Amino acid sequence: MKIESPLSRVEETEKLIEAGANELYCGVCPPDWKNKYAIIGCTNRNEHSLGNLSNAHELKQVVDIAKSHNVPVFVTMNALYTEKQHSHLMKLTNEILAVDIDALIITDLPYLLQLNKLDSGIKIHLSTGGTAFNSETIDFYKDLGVSRIVLPRQLTIEEIGDIAKRSKGIELAAFVFYGIDANIDGFCTFHHGLREHNSIGDAPLAIRDNPILSKLVRYTPNIIAKNIKKTKLASNLPACWLEYDVKVKTNNLDAKMIRDRISNSYSFNYMVQEACGICALSEFKKFGINSVKIVGRDNATHDKIKHVSFLHQALSLLDKNKSQNDFIKDSQELYRTTFKADCKIPRCYYPHALIKN
């Protein structure tokens, strides 16, 4: 399995490859696009300036470095576009394709059909925003020329295994690290970029974008963190961060697990901790999953390097032909030593892997 790492700065390229990245993905959102459509109309599903390269020139620098190491570069163009955006979209697409990237990661069906008309030969990966929850959907996209599917992160291990068994002749990628989202990407209608329009000086108001406030909340008891959330400093958080709770009437293990996953997904102390799915790697290897993906294009460079190195070490453990139980035990210890935290169901991508073992 290959490690697909996020990237948003030219200088990260060499470092991420050295850390163990086999594939790189990035976004490009030029100033003329942002000036015309604003941040909430970004070219991809990461509206933050820190999550994107600024132009095709920076992209070429990334591609040149990556190609010297035989590492492919994929570009995310996975927003949903309006009809008025399409001429500008295709202009930017042609600039990106001229850089000789290896694939485009997309969501928008009209954009996919337009790409097919170009007949450029570029490989197309379906973003998790394409919501391919079953093999029939995957066959639909395969017929339209898609070569890889990035599976939704809400699928269970069993569902991924069933899809892998039924879907032949197409690559599959699965998320294994960093942000868990309780909402389904392709169905979520909230724009996260709205918070970038309110700021004090150069500092965004949203806590998640402010390194000082994020650290303060991370190491603060829950009762104090809740009060920080209610201050004006946090007043422009996106709608999917609104506080809520979930009540489950049954007491079986699955019901509790579902409640823990959903109700904890948007507490601040949770969001800043590393969500992980490496216990599923041995299953993914059996399924023939081609690539395991890390979330976080807008993360700091040192965090991206740490995440790639962690996943690289986990795959090395897998290559030692350990039993499933031994692999999970050693993976959990690797997580503890790397992130100074214990494995817990609320931040586990595939909790059934823990429950079964």
Residue, then its C-alpha position, 0 to 999 in steps of 0.5 A: m500500500k502507498i502513503e498518500s500525503p497532503l501538501s500545500r507548500v513547495e518546501e514540503t515536497e522533499k521533506l514529505i518524500e523523505a518521511g515516507a510519502n509515496e504519493l502527494y496531493c495538493g490544491v491550487c487556488p490562484p488569487d484571480w479565482k479567490n478575487k472573483y469567487a471569494i474563499i467560499g467558492c474555492t477550487n477545492r474542498n479546502e477553503h483555507s489559504l494555508g491549504n493550497l498552492s497559489n499558482a501553477h508555477e508553484l505546482k510545477q516546482v512541486v511536480d519537478i521535485a516529486k518526479s525526481h523521486n518518482v513520486p506522483v502528484f495529484v491535484t484536488m479540484n473537488a468542489l462543486y462548481t456553478e455553470k458561470q465558473h466553468s470557463h474559468l475552471m477549464k482555463l485553470t485546468n489547462e494550466i494545471l494539466a500543462v504542468d504534467i501532474d499525474a491525476l486530478i481528484i474531482t467530485d463534480l459530475p459535469y466537470l468529469l464529463q467536461l474532462n472526458k471531452l478534453d481527451s487529455g489522458i489525465k487520470i481521474h480520481l473520485s474524491t470522497g465527496g463523490t460518495a461512492f458507498n457501494s460497488e454499483t456507484i463505483d462501476f458507474y464512475k468507472d464507466l466514465g473513466v475514473s481510475r481511483i475511488v477515494l472511499p468515504r470515511q464513514l464506511t466500516i471495514e466490512e463494507i470496504g472489504d465487500i466493495a473491494k471484492r466486488s469492484k475490479g479494475i479500479e484502484l481504491a484509496a481509504f483514509v487512515f489518519y487525522g480528521i474524522d468527520a461525522n458529516i458525509d463529505g458529499f452531503c455536507t452543505f456548510h461552507h467552512g471558509l466563512r470564518e476567514h472573512n472576520s479577523i483581527g489584524d491577520a489573525p482569524l477569529a476561529i479557534r481552529d485557525n489560531p495556533i495560540l487559541s487552539k493550544l489553549v483549548r487543547y490543554t484546558p479542561n472541558i468546562i473551561a474550553k466550553n466557555i472559550k467556545k462561547t466568546k466572541l473570539a469563536s463567534n464565526l465557527p462554521a455551522c457544522w461545529l455547533e454544539y449538539d448531543v446524541k441520545v441512544k436508547t439501546n445499550n448494546l455496544d454498537a449503539k454506544m460506539i455510534r453515539d461516542r463517534i457522533s457526539n464527540s466529533y466536534s468538541f474542540n479537545y477532540m478535533v485537535q487530536e489525531a484520529c487514526g485508523i492504522c489498526a485496519l491496515s492489515e485488513f486493507k492489505k488483504f482487500g488489496i487497497n492501493s493507497v492509504k490517505i492522510v487528511g490535513r493540507d492546511n496542517a503545519t509542515h512539521d505535523k505533516i512530516k510527523h503523520v507521514s513518518f508515523l504511517h510509514q512506521a505502521l506499514s513497516l510493522l505490517d510488513k513483519n508478517k505479524s498476526q492481526n492481534d500483534f499488529i494492533k498491539d504494536s500499532q497502538e503502542l506506536y500511536r501512544t509513543t508518537f502522540k502521547a495519547d491512548c487509542k479511544i473509540p471517539r477518535c478511531y476511524y474503524p473502531h470495529a477493528l479494536i472491538k473484534n480484537 
